Amino acid sequence: MTVFALIIINKAGGLVYNRSFSDGGLNKLSTNDYLVLAGTFHGVHAITTRLNPVKTPPTAPAPVPGMLTRPEPPSGLEVLESENFRLQCFNTMTGTKFLLFTDTTQANVDVTMRRVYEMYSDYVMKNPFYQLEMPIRCDMFDRKLSSYIREINNR
């Protein structure tokens, strides 16, 4: 079971972070390939969000009388699975997307994504020198992420 790579895409579809963790997994991509992948995924995600079927409102009464119940917002593409890898997308409330490429047999990918997001929140978003929507250049985030993924890949 292996985590191959992580890509972080900002809300405008720009690539702000990419990192490969395993040499034996995916083919090597150039920086231009990662930029194209980020932009393409952003567009496909936007389209699949709009294709999401409309759910009918529940017939059960609202928890508080007079309160309207809101439907869940559409999520778009969350998982893409092939015979060689699995792509899991975690979309934050701000529109930032985390794409994690793993082995198809990787377990607990949701837990891994949440932990990566926690590290992003702690070491990138709390960094006073980080500018929003710009490429991530944070050594502490890189070190903690590498350590965590190495621990997962060595299980």
PyMOL commands that set and color helices and strands:
alter all, ss='L'
color gray80, all
select helices_A, chain A and resi 31-51+109-125+139-153
alter helices_A, ss='H'
color red, helices_A
select strands_A, chain A and resi 3-9+15-20+79-81+86-91+97-102
alter strands_A, ss='S'
color yellow, strands_A
deselect
rebuild
show_as cartoon
